Amino acid sequence: MYRPIRLFWNLAAIGGATAVGVTTHDPGLIVVTFLGGLLVPRLLGLSPRGPGMMAWGRGGCRAHAAPGTTEI
């Protein structure tokens, strides 16, 4: 379920950066458009966090485990 959504947003980022590159020929705008296209959907929650993504808020960090617990 997560792969088609991620694929869509990744292709949209590539397409947006390509369109900006063809129209402006400015490398700085191409980079900003590409990185923004990758990050903004995730920050807005349009691309769900699936398995393998960082587990924020789900206990993914072992650094704050209770004393005496073993690490996996």
N, CA, C and O atoms as a GROMACS GRO file, in nm:
protein
  288
    1MET      N    1   0.081  -0.119   0.000
    1MET     CA    2   0.000   0.000   0.000
    1MET      C    3   0.086   0.126   0.000
    1MET      O    4   0.050   0.226  -0.062
    2TYR      N    5   0.198   0.122   0.069
    2TYR     CA    6   0.282   0.241   0.079
    2TYR      C    7   0.364   0.264  -0.046
    2TYR      O    8   0.395   0.378  -0.080
    3ARG      N    9   0.399   0.158  -0.114
    3ARG     CA   10   0.487   0.173  -0.230
    3ARG      C   11   0.426   0.254  -0.343
    3ARG      O   12   0.494   0.341  -0.398
    4PRO      N   13   0.299   0.232  -0.381
    4PRO     CA   14   0.243   0.314  -0.490
    4PRO      C   15   0.237   0.462  -0.456
    4PRO      O   16   0.260   0.546  -0.542
    5ILE      N   17   0.207   0.495  -0.331
    5ILE     CA   18   0.200   0.635  -0.292
    5ILE      C   19   0.339   0.697  -0.294
    5ILE      O   20   0.357   0.808  -0.344
    6ARG      N   21   0.436   0.627  -0.240
    6ARG     CA   22   0.574   0.677  -0.243
    6ARG      C   23   0.624   0.692  -0.385
    6ARG      O   24   0.688   0.791  -0.419
    7LEU      N   25   0.594   0.592  -0.468
    7LEU     CA   26   0.635   0.598  -0.608
    7LEU      C   27   0.573   0.719  -0.677
    7LEU      O   28   0.641   0.789  -0.753
    8PHE      N   29   0.445   0.744  -0.652
    8PHE     CA   30   0.378   0.860  -0.712
    8PHE      C   31   0.447   0.989  -0.672
    8PHE      O   32   0.477   1.072  -0.758
    9TRP      N   33   0.473   1.009  -0.543
    9TRP     CA   34   0.533   1.135  -0.498
    9TRP      C   35   0.678   1.148  -0.546
    9TRP      O   36   0.722   1.258  -0.578
   10ASN      N   37   0.751   1.036  -0.552
   10ASN     CA   38   0.887   1.043  -0.604
   10ASN      C   39   0.888   1.079  -0.753
   10ASN      O   40   0.970   1.160  -0.797
   11LEU      N   41   0.797   1.020  -0.829
   11LEU     CA   42   0.789   1.054  -0.971
   11LEU      C   43   0.741   1.198  -0.991
   11LEU      O   44   0.783   1.266  -1.085
   12ALA      N   45   0.653   1.244  -0.902
   12ALA     CA   46   0.608   1.384  -0.911
   12ALA      C   47   0.724   1.479  -0.882
   12ALA      O   48   0.736   1.583  -0.946
   13ALA      N   49   0.810   1.443  -0.787
   13ALA     CA   50   0.928   1.527  -0.757
   13ALA      C   51   1.023   1.530  -0.875
   13ALA      O   52   1.076   1.635  -0.910
   14ILE      N   53   1.046   1.416  -0.937
   14ILE     CA   54   1.134   1.410  -1.054
   14ILE      C   55   1.074   1.489  -1.170
   14ILE      O   56   1.144   1.563  -1.238
   15GLY      N   57   0.944   1.472  -1.191
   15GLY     CA   58   0.877   1.545  -1.299
   15GLY      C   59   0.879   1.695  -1.276
   15GLY      O   60   0.901   1.772  -1.369
   16GLY      N   61   0.856   1.737  -1.152
   16GLY     CA   62   0.861   1.880  -1.121
   16GLY      C   63   0.999   1.938  -1.142
   16GLY      O   64   1.013   2.046  -1.198
   17ALA      N   65   1.102   1.866  -1.095
   17ALA     CA   66   1.239   1.914  -1.114
   17ALA      C   67   1.276   1.918  -1.262
   17ALA      O   68   1.347   2.009  -1.306
   18THR      N   69   1.229   1.821  -1.338
   18THR     CA   70   1.256   1.821  -1.482
   18THR      C   71   1.187   1.939  -1.551
   18THR      O   72   1.247   2.004  -1.636
   19ALA      N   73   1.063   1.965  -1.514
   19ALA     CA   74   0.991   2.078  -1.574
   19ALA      C   75   1.058   2.210  -1.540
   19ALA      O   76   1.071   2.297  -1.627
   20VAL      N   77   1.101   2.226  -1.416
   20VAL     CA   78   1.171   2.349  -1.377
   20VAL      C   79   1.304   2.359  -1.451
   20VAL      O   80   1.343   2.468  -1.494
   21GLY      N   81   1.373   2.246  -1.466
   21GLY     CA   82   1.501   2.248  -1.537
   21GLY      C   83   1.488   2.285  -1.682
   21GLY      O   84   1.571   2.358  -1.736
   22VAL      N   85   1.384   2.236  -1.747
   22VAL     CA   86   1.362   2.266  -1.889
   22VAL      C   87   1.324   2.412  -1.908
   22VAL      O   88   1.366   2.476  -2.004
   23THR      N   89   1.244   2.465  -1.816
   23THR     CA   90   1.197   2.602  -1.835
   23THR      C   91   1.294   2.708  -1.788
   23THR      O   92   1.303   2.814  -1.849
   24THR      N   93   1.369   2.682  -1.680
   24THR     CA   94   1.453   2.788  -1.624
   24THR      C   95   1.602   2.769  -1.650
   24THR      O   96   1.676   2.868  -1.657
   25HIS      N   97   1.648   2.647  -1.663
   25HIS     CA   98   1.791   2.616  -1.679
   25HIS      C   99   1.874   2.666  -1.561
   25HIS      O  100   1.992   2.700  -1.577
   26ASP      N  101   1.815   2.672  -1.443
   26ASP     CA  102   1.884   2.718  -1.323
   26ASP      C  103   1.905   2.600  -1.229
   26ASP      O  104   1.807   2.548  -1.174
   27PRO      N  105   2.030   2.556  -1.208
   27PRO     CA  106   2.055   2.439  -1.124
   27PRO      C  107   2.006   2.455  -0.981
   27PRO      O  108   1.962   2.357  -0.920
   28GLY      N  109   2.011   2.574  -0.927
   28GLY     CA  110   1.966   2.596  -0.791
   28GLY      C  111   1.817   2.570  -0.775
   28GLY      O  112   1.774   2.508  -0.678
   29LEU      N  113   1.738   2.618  -0.869
   29LEU     CA  114   1.594   2.594  -0.864
   29LEU      C  115   1.560   2.447  -0.885
   29LEU      O  116   1.464   2.397  -0.826
   30ILE      N  117   1.638   2.378  -0.967
   30ILE     CA  118   1.615   2.236  -0.989
   30ILE      C  119   1.634   2.158  -0.859
   30ILE      O  120   1.553   2.073  -0.824
   31VAL      N  121   1.742   2.188  -0.787
   31VAL     CA  122   1.770   2.118  -0.661
   31VAL      C  123   1.664   2.149  -0.557
   31VAL      O  124   1.616   2.059  -0.489
   32VAL      N  125   1.627   2.276  -0.545
   32VAL     CA  126   1.526   2.314  -0.446
   32VAL      C  127   1.392   2.248  -0.480
   32VAL      O  128   1.322   2.200  -0.390
   33THR      N  129   1.356   2.244  -0.606
   33THR     CA  130   1.230   2.181  -0.647
   33THR      C  131   1.232   2.031  -0.620
   33THR      O  132   1.134   1.975  -0.572
   34PHE      N  133   1.343   1.966  -0.650
   34PHE     CA  134   1.353   1.822  -0.629
   34PHE      C  135   1.347   1.786  -0.481
   34PHE      O  136   1.270   1.699  -0.441
   35LEU      N  137   1.427   1.853  -0.399
   35LEU     CA  138   1.426   1.825  -0.256
   35LEU      C  139   1.292   1.861  -0.192
   35LEU      O  140   1.242   1.789  -0.106
   36GLY      N  141   1.236   1.973  -0.235
   36GLY     CA  142   1.104   2.010  -0.184
   36GLY      C  143   0.998   1.909  -0.224
   36GLY      O  144   0.908   1.879  -0.146
   37GLY      N  145   1.008   1.858  -0.345
   37GLY     CA  146   0.913   1.757  -0.390
   37GLY      C  147   0.924   1.627  -0.314
   37GLY      O  148   0.825   1.554  -0.302
   38LEU      N  149   1.042   1.596  -0.264
   38LEU     CA  150   1.059   1.475  -0.185
   38LEU      C  151   1.015   1.495  -0.040
   38LEU      O  152   0.959   1.404   0.021
   39LEU      N  153   1.042   1.613   0.016
   39LEU     CA  154   1.019   1.634   0.158
   39LEU      C  155   0.878   1.684   0.192
   39LEU      O  156   0.819   1.640   0.291
   40VAL      N  157   0.825   1.774   0.113
   40VAL     CA  158   0.698   1.839   0.148
   40VAL      C  159   0.581   1.740   0.161
   40VAL      O  160   0.506   1.751   0.258
   41PRO      N  161   0.563   1.644   0.071
   41PRO     CA  162   0.451   1.550   0.091
   41PRO      C  163   0.463   1.470   0.221
   41PRO      O  164   0.363   1.440   0.285
   42ARG      N  165   0.585   1.437   0.260
   42ARG     CA  166   0.605   1.363   0.384
   42ARG      C  167   0.579   1.451   0.506
   42ARG      O  168   0.523   1.406   0.605
   43LEU      N  169   0.621   1.577   0.497
   43LEU     CA  170   0.599   1.668   0.609
   43LEU      C  171   0.451   1.702   0.626
   43LEU      O  172   0.405   1.723   0.738
   44LEU      N  173   0.377   1.706   0.516
   44LEU     CA  174   0.234   1.737   0.522
   44LEU      C  175   0.149   1.614   0.552
   44LEU      O  176   0.028   1.626   0.572
   45GLY      N  177   0.211   1.498   0.556
   45GLY     CA  178   0.137   1.375   0.584
   45GLY      C  179   0.068   1.316   0.464
   45GLY      O  180  -0.018   1.230   0.479
   46LEU      N  181   0.104   1.360   0.344
   46LEU     CA  182   0.043   1.306   0.223
   46LEU      C  183   0.102   1.172   0.183
   46LEU      O  184   0.040   1.096   0.108
   47SER      N  185   0.221   1.143   0.232
   47SER     CA  186   0.286   1.016   0.206
   47SER      C  187   0.303   0.944   0.339
   47SER      O  188   0.381   0.990   0.423
   48PRO      N  189   0.233   0.834   0.360
   48PRO     CA  190   0.238   0.769   0.491
   48PRO      C  191   0.374   0.708   0.520
   48PRO      O  192   0.448   0.671   0.428
   49ARG      N  193   0.406   0.700   0.645
   49ARG     CA  194   0.530   0.635   0.687
   49ARG      C  195   0.503   0.486   0.694
   49ARG      O  196   0.420   0.439   0.772
   50GLY      N  197   0.573   0.413   0.613
   50GLY     CA  198   0.552   0.269   0.609
   50GLY      C  199   0.662   0.195   0.681
   50GLY      O  200   0.745   0.256   0.747
   51PRO      N  201   0.664   0.064   0.669
   51PRO     CA  202   0.770  -0.015   0.729
   51PRO      C  203   0.905   0.025   0.673
   51PRO      O  204   0.919   0.050   0.553
   52GLY      N  205   1.003   0.031   0.758
   52GLY     CA  206   1.136   0.068   0.716
   52GLY      C  207   1.165   0.216   0.730
   52GLY      O  208   1.280   0.258   0.720
   53MET      N  209   1.062   0.295   0.754
   53MET     CA  210   1.084   0.438   0.775
   53MET      C  211   1.118   0.460   0.921
   53MET      O  212   1.105   0.369   1.003
   54MET      N  213   1.162   0.579   0.954
   54MET     CA  214   1.195   0.609   1.093
   54MET      C  215   1.070   0.600   1.179
   54MET      O  216   0.964   0.649   1.141
   55ALA      N  217   1.082   0.540   1.293
   55ALA     CA  218   0.967   0.515   1.380
   55ALA      C  219   0.954   0.625   1.484
   55ALA      O  220   0.975   0.599   1.603
   56TRP      N  221   0.921   0.745   1.443
   56TRP     CA  222   0.904   0.855   1.538
   56TRP      C  223   0.778   0.832   1.618
   56TRP      O  224   0.671   0.808   1.563
   57GLY      N  225   0.790   0.840   1.748
   57GLY     CA  226   0.675   0.827   1.835
   57GLY      C  227   0.626   0.686   1.854
   57GLY      O  228   0.521   0.664   1.914
   58ARG      N  229   0.700   0.589   1.804
   58ARG     CA  230   0.657   0.450   1.820
   58ARG      C  231   0.760   0.368   1.897
   58ARG      O  232   0.763   0.246   1.886
   59GLY      N  233   0.843   0.434   1.976
   59GLY     CA  234   0.941   0.361   2.056
   59GLY      C  235   1.056   0.306   1.976
   59GLY      O  236   1.113   0.204   2.013
   60GLY      N  237   1.093   0.370   1.867
   60GLY     CA  238   1.201   0.320   1.784
   60GLY      C  239   1.339   0.349   1.837
   60GLY      O  240   1.437   0.293   1.789
   61CYS      N  241   1.348   0.435   1.933
   61CYS     CA  242   1.479   0.475   1.986
   61CYS      C  243   1.513   0.389   2.108
   61CYS      O  244   1.437   0.387   2.205
   62ARG      N  245   1.623   0.321   2.102
   62ARG     CA  246   1.665   0.236   2.213
   62ARG      C  247   1.753   0.310   2.313
   62ARG      O  248   1.788   0.255   2.417
   63ALA      N  249   1.788   0.434   2.284
   63ALA     CA  250   1.877   0.509   2.372
   63ALA      C  251   1.810   0.544   2.504
   63ALA      O  252   1.879   0.565   2.604
   64HIS      N  253   1.678   0.552   2.507
   64HIS     CA  254   1.607   0.590   2.628
   64HIS      C  255   1.535   0.473   2.691
   64HIS      O  256   1.433   0.490   2.758
   65ALA      N  257   1.587   0.353   2.670
   65ALA     CA  258   1.524   0.234   2.727
   65ALA      C  259   1.546   0.232   2.877
   65ALA      O  260   1.638   0.294   2.930
   66ALA      N  261   1.460   0.160   2.944
   66ALA     CA  262   1.469   0.150   3.089
   66ALA      C  263   1.597   0.078   3.128
   66ALA      O  264   1.644  -0.009   3.055
   67PRO      N  265   1.655   0.113   3.242
   67PRO     CA  266   1.777   0.046   3.286
   67PRO      C  267   1.754  -0.102   3.307
   67PRO      O  268   1.649  -0.143   3.357
   68GLY      N  269   1.851  -0.182   3.269
   68GLY     CA  270   1.840  -0.324   3.287
   68GLY      C  271   1.780  -0.398   3.167
   68GLY      O  272   1.778  -0.521   3.166
   69THR      N  273   1.733  -0.326   3.068
   69THR     CA  274   1.677  -0.392   2.950
   69THR      C  275   1.789  -0.423   2.853
   69THR      O  276   1.890  -0.354   2.849
   70THR      N  277   1.770  -0.524   2.778
   70THR     CA  278   1.872  -0.564   2.680
   70THR      C  279   1.838  -0.507   2.545
   70THR      O  280   1.721  -0.492   2.509
   71GLU      N  281   1.941  -0.476   2.471
   71GLU     CA  282   1.921  -0.424   2.336
   71GLU      C  283   1.907  -0.540   2.241
   71GLU      O  284   1.964  -0.648   2.262
   72ILE      N  285   1.834  -0.518   2.137
   72ILE     CA  286   1.813  -0.622   2.037
   72ILE      C  287   1.925  -0.615   1.935
   72ILE      O  288   1.927  -0.694   1.841
   0.00000   0.00000   0.00000
